[in-house]
Amino acid sequence: MNNPFIAKNWKIGKIVLILWVLFSVVYVSLSLWTNGIMAVHKTGFQQGQMNGHSIAVNRIIELTQNSCATLPLEMGEGADRAPVVTLINVACVEKLRDQAVNAGGASVE
């Protein structure tokens, strides 16, 4: 049996080898490209999470800063929404406590 790389059919072996190298280069290039894109998306997603967190905290501070009203925080969506905690401005509570102490003369703990 003749070796195809040595015999007359050497051109077929050369074509297969070139196609294999081209396929490998394209495959590795696409793989690196995809990994790069995923890294960029991951960084953007994490940055968006941090920005969303900052916006939410700033909004909570705005809502409770100059008010004695409570702010219920809920978790979930739609019918599954459940209250988790209720926030109130501590400075407001201390002010009310001090007013009660001054008005009644008794300690409120």
KAVEN-V849249 format. One record per helix or strand. SS is the DSSP state (alpha for helix, beta for strand). FROM is the first residue (numbers start at 1). LEN is the number of residues. If there is no record, write none. Layout:
# KAVEN-V849249
[[SS | FROM | LEN] [SS | FROM | LEN]]
This chain:
# KAVEN-V849249
[[alpha | 10 | 56] [beta | 71 | 5] [alpha | 78 | 3] [beta | 82 | 6] [alpha | 90 | 15]]
